[in-house]
Amino acid sequence: MGDDKIRSQKAIPAGIKAMIVDTLGGRIQVSWDKESAATPFGQLVFFAEFLEVSGLFAAWVNECPLIYTSPNAPKKRDVLGTWSLSILAGHRRYAHVTGLRSDGVSPQILGMSKIVSEDALRRALSKIPEAEGTEWMRKHLFSSVKAACHTPWILDIDTTIKTLFGHQEGAEVGYNPHKPGRPSHAYHAYWVGNLRLLLDVEVTAGNTTASNHAQPGLNRVLDTLSAKQRPYLVRGDCGFGNDAVIREMETRQQSYLFKLRQSPRVKRLLQREFTRRDWMDAGQGWEGREDTIQLAGWQQSRRVVILRRLLKEHLIATQERQGQLAFAFVDRRQTKVYEYAVLVTDLKEGILSIAQLYRDRADAENGFDELKNQWVGVGTPPGIWRVVGSPPAPWGWSTTGGAGIPDWPSRNSGERPSPAGRCSCPP
């Protein structure tokens, strides 16, 4: 069919000056072609230069605990390079790796000798010892973001559900608000707030969504950081607003900001506070007050900030009575309807600052969208899975590809054009 035909490479005009780029596989000359379409690997050559200068890729490969004894086994660089290229290409299954095997340019840019097969990649990852592999990935994931931890930053913690289809290890039926009854995995993630940089993530079975399953990972992340790298604040939703998590933060003298659940004592607090008139402005239509509360099981009282906002939209209240649905229009002139939140914190800031700090947490949902829908989680069984990506790039990938002439012998004429687009060898 048409796949067997070799597409000719466009010649580089003589008037275009080439750019010299040093990559992991050698020196490449790159020139830009404004008439060509954008390609997924259009800037791979520049990404490879970044990896070469920073040494991230070489350190990641050299410290990988993958050991072969057979002389016919593939090289570690080929295995990990294939893994990285597959992730950058948006692959979600091992079978998709086959689509890279016709690429003769991208492997050379990363200093690889070949693209390994999907079976070789699967067997290689299964050979990595569980404990050593986990520590290896944690170390290099943290090294890629630790520079951001020397300025004041916020650690966001949250748990999300990834619905699964088919038979997958660790797929259990648990809390799943989008598809109740479907098996899922639980992602316990620890973010650098508002930067969408991931410090760590635990992928566990779908029935382990409670905060006690995320707390060990949170403690480990905090204990890994030095005193100068510690976050200004640990921030989470009502799943983490319990005494066990808060006591761990207080033991480490770590500031925190969590939301509280609607327990009976919290509701009594709300009833008492709503009778007062001295509410303060909390920004964006919210009002706030502060108080202290000691919930059941707490060993001490803690500062809370109560926030409320008047709903101004047209509202209808419904109630089911004896199988019949009754509803009524809410007259805003006679009835006021509020949405509210109760936050617990040890911060000394004012109500306006605390309210804004918690509102900023909403950006974590964008990170979860990228984590679940735009990247892949690959690894060993649930409990020690890591979110896997190649060493981080300093820029995005959407760009027009350039036309490159590498300083190595041209590839075999029987190979197809590279997904790197114009960053490729002439036939």
N, C-alpha and C positions, 0 to 999 in steps of 0.2 A: 504494500500500500504506500501511501505518501510518506509514512514514517521512515521508510528505507531510503528516501532521497536525501542527499546531502545538500543542505542549503549553503549557498556561497556567502562568504563574509564580505561586507562592504569595505572597500579599500579606504584607507585614511588619506584625505586630501593632503597634498604636499605642503600647503600653506598653514596647516594646523600644527601648533607646537605641542609635543607630547609632555606629559607630566611624569616624573620619575617617582615611583613609589616602592619602598622596601617592604616586602611582605615576608611571611614565614617561609615561603617557598622560593624566594629570590627577588630580584629587582624586576619591576614591571613598568612599561611605558603606557600611560593612559592619556587618551584624548577624548573630548566630548563630542557627541553627535546629537545635535538638537532635534534632528528629524526622527530619531528612533523613539520607540515607546518605552515607558518605564518597565523595569524588570524586577523580580523579587530580589535578585542578588546584584543589583546595579552598583551598590557601593561595597560589595564584599572585599574588593581590593583595598579600600581604605580602612575597612574594619580589620583586615588582616595586618595592615600597617600598625594600627593601634595595638593589636595583640602582640606584635613583634616588639614594639617600643616598650610597652608596659610589662612584658614578660608574663602576662596572666595565663595565656594558653600553655606556654611551655611548663610553667609551674603546676598547672592543673593536670597536665599529662604526666609529668615526671612523678608526682606524688600519688597518682591513682593506684590503689591497692590491687590492681589486676595483674595476676602473675600467670604466665604461660610456661609450660615445660616442653611442649612440642616445638621442634624447629620449623614446622610448617604453619604454625599459628600466626594470625595477623598481628601487626604491630599495634601497640597501644595507641599511637598517634592516629592510625587509620581508623581504629574502633571509635575513639572519642571524637575524632574529626567528622566521621560519618554521623554520629549522634548529633553533633552540633549543627551540621548542615541540614539534617532532617528537621530539627526543631525550627531553624530559621526559615525553612521552606513551608512551615505550617503543617507538617505531618502529625497525625494523631495515632497512627498504628505502625507497627513494625513493617507490615506489607508495603507501606508507602515508600520505604527506603529504596525499593527497586527502581523507582522513578529517578533516582540520582545516579544510578550506575552507568548511564550513558554520558555523564558529565566528565569531560576530560580536563577541564580547566580549574574548576573550584577546588578539587583536591590538591592540585599543585600550588594554588595560592596559599593554602594552609599548610604546605609542606608535607602533604600526604602522598603515599605512593598509589593508593587506589581507594575506591568506595567498597566497603565490605558488604556482604549480603545481609539480608534481614535475619537469617538463621545464625550467622556468625555474630551479629550484634546482640541478638537475644541470648545466645550462649555466653557471650563475654560478660554481659551485665549480670547474669545469674552466677558467674564465678566470683564476683566481688563480694568479700565477706560483709555480712550485714553491719556489724559494729564499726569496722574500719571504713566501709563505704559511707556510712552516715557521717562519721567524723570528718572524712575527707570533703564531702560536699558542704557540710556546715562551715568548715574552715574557709573554703574558697568563696562561698556565698557571702560570708561576713566580710572577708577582705575586700570585696568589691564595693561595699557600702560604708566601711568604717570611717572613711574620710568625712562623711556627712555627719558623723557622731561627735565631732569636736566643736560644733556650734550648738546652741540650745535647740532641742528638737523634741518631738512628742512621739511616744510609742503607742500606736493604736493596736488593740487586740480585738479580734472578732472571730466568729465561727460562721461558715457558710456551708450550704448543702449542695452537693453535685449529684444530680439524679443519674442513675446508671441504667443501661439497658443490656440485656444478655447476661451471661455468666461471668462475673468478675470477682476476684478474690477480695474479701472484705466488704462485699456488697450486702448490707443488712437493712432491714426495714426499721426505720426510726422516724424522728420528727422530719417531715418533708412538707412544707406548706404549699409548694407548687404542685406536686403530684403525690398526694397522700397514698400510702400503701406501696409506693415504688421503692425498690432498694436504692441505696445511695452511699456516698462517702461523705465524711465530715472533714472540712478543711479548717484547721485551727491556725490562723495566720497572725504574724507579728510584723507590723509595718512601721516604717518611718513616716509619720503623719504628713499628708499633703504632698509628699514627694513620690509616693507609690513605689518606694524601695522596700523590698522584702528582706527582713532579717532572717526569718525562718518560717516554715510551715509544716505542720504535722497532718498527714492524711490518715485518718482513722476510719473505722467502720461507721456506718450511718447511724447506729444506735448509741454513739458516744459523743453527743453534741453538748453535754453539760460542761460548765466551766471547770469542774474538777479534772476533766480530761485535757483541758488547755493550760491549766495552771503549772504543771511541771515544765512545759516548754517555756512559759513566761519566766519562771524562776531561772531556768537555764540561760535564757537570753540575758537577763539582768546580771546574773553572776559572771557571765562571759565578759561583760563590759567593765572597763576600769572606772575609777571614780570620775575622771574627766570626760568619759564617754557616756555616762549615765544620762537617760532622758530627763528633760525638765518635768515631764508629766507622763503618767500611764493613763490611757483613756479607753473606756469600754462601755458597752451598753448594759442593760439591766441583767444580762446573764452573768456579769462579773460583779455586780453590786451586792455581794454577800460577805459575811464576816470572814470566811476562810481566805478569800483573795485579799481583802482589805488588810487583814492582820499580816499577811506576807509582805505587803507593801510597807506597812508601818515597821515591821521588823527590819527591813532593808533601808528604812528612812527614805523611802521613795514616794514622792508626791503622786496623787491619784485623783481621778475624776470619773465616777461611775454613775449610772442611772439606777434608781431603786425600783423594785417591783411594787405592785399595788397590794401590799399586805394590809391587814386590818389596822395596824398602828400607823401606817403611812396614810391611810384614808382618814383616820381620826385627826392626824396632823393637818391634812388638807381642809377638813371641815373647820378646824379652829382658825387656820390662817385665812380662809376665804371670808371670815367675818370682819377682818381688819381692812382698813382703808388706806394705810400708808404703804401701798405698793410702789416699787421703784421701776423706772424704765430699764428694760433689759435688751432693747434693740429689736428691730424688725417686727414691731407690734407686740412684743412680749413684755410682760411685767414680772417682777420678781420680789421675793422676800427671802430672808435667811432665818434659820432657827437651828436647834439641835434636837437629836432624836436618838434613843437607844432602843433598838428593835430586839425582839426575843432572840436570845442566844448571844447577843452582843455583850462584851465585857465592859464596854464604856460607851458614852454618848459621843456622837460625831456631828460635825457641821453639815447641814443640808441647805440646799438652795431650791426654793419652790418657784417654778416658772408657770405662767399661764398666758394664754392668748385668746382673745375673744374671736369667735367665729362669726363672720359677717355675711357669709353666703346664705342663700335661701336653703332652709333645712326642712326635712320631713322626718318625724319620729315614728317608728313602727314598733309594734308589739303583737306577738301571736297569743291569742286567748282562745282556748278550747278549739284549736284547729282553725280559727279564723284570724286573718291578719288585719289588725287595726292600725290605722295610721292617722297622724295629725300634722298639720302645718304649724311650724314653730313661728310664733309671732315675736320677732326680735324686739318689738317695743315693750313687751311684757316679760319675755323670757330671755335670759342671757345664757349662751352655751359657750363653754371654754374647753380648749384642749390644754393639757397640763403635763408637766414632768417634774420629778423630784430627783435632784442630783446630790450625791454625797461626795465630799472632798475634804482635803486638809489644806487646800490652798488658802492664802490670805487675801487674794485679789477680791475686788468688788463683784457685785452681782452682774453688772454689764459684761465684765471681762470673762467671768466664768460661763455665762450664757453663750457668748460668742465662741469660746473654746470648745464647748460641746457641739455647737452647730457646725463647726469646721470638721467634725468627725464624719459628716455625711460623705466626704470625698472618698472614704475607704470603700464605699460600695462600687465606685468606678474601678478601683484596684481589683476588687473581686471579679468584676466583669472581665477584665483583662486576664486574670488568673484562670478563670474557668473556661472562657470562650476563645481566648487568643493565644494561650500558651498551653503547654502540656505537662502533666505530672507523670514522670516515669521513674521506676525504681523497684525496690524490693517490697515485700508485703506491707499492708497498712500498719502503721505504728512507727515506721522509720522512713517513709517515703519523703523525698525531697522534691521541691519544684525545680525542674531542671531547665536551664537555659545555658547557652554558651556564655563565656565571659562578656560582661556588659559593654555595649557600644555607646559611644559618646553622642550619637545622633540617630535619627530615624532611618528607615530603610526605603521610604518612598522617594524615589529620585529617578531621573533619566539616566540610563546606563551610559557608561563611557566605552570607547573602543580601545582595547589594550593590546599591546604586543609584548609578551613576556620574554625575558632573556634566557629561555631554555629552548631546546629543539621542539619543533612543531609536533602536535599530537598526530596520531594515526589518522589517515584520511577516512577510515571507516567509522569514526565516532561522530555522534551527533553534536550539534551546537550546544554550548553550555547554557544553563539557566542564568548564568551571570550576564547574559545579554551581550553587550558590546565589550565587556571585559573578558575577552577570549582570544585564543590563538588563531591565526589564520590557518586554513586547511593546507 
